[in-house]
């Protein structure tokens, strides 16, 4: 296990974003981990053709898979996707089977942690902006420039 700066009892904040150029279209997902206002880890993946909602869910799933290397305690996930957050928080109905399946995977991954909370934040959140930039840089690098 990596030497993580996240100590027992600390909160690990995870910011995620998914982006697609076209809906569906070429897509990327990104996440970053923040501890004590410092970014301690980030990742961004090209995920092929997907909708923006699928990309958001993939970002959340990938972040929860990696987070266990940093903490098994209190995790807070932040996304600018109101749809994903409201569905995960069981406030909104899920109308598409593939999103329902991904939501189920999120719930399964949450079992690895003491507590996981999901919050909606605006697109102007500085950490969400960084995730969005990572997605756009990745899509540009894959040859899908705007």
VENUR-V88128 format. One record per run of one state. SS is the DSSP state (alpha for helix, beta for strand, coil for the rest). FROM is the first residue (numbers start at 1). TO is the last residue. If there is no record, write none. Layout:
SS,FROM,TO
SS,FROM,TO
This chain:
coil,1,10
beta,11,22
coil,23,24
beta,25,35
coil,36,37
beta,38,50
coil,51,51
alpha,52,67
coil,68,73
beta,74,79
coil,80,81
alpha,82,88
coil,89,96
alpha,97,110
coil,111,114
beta,115,120
coil,121,125
alpha,126,141
coil,142,146
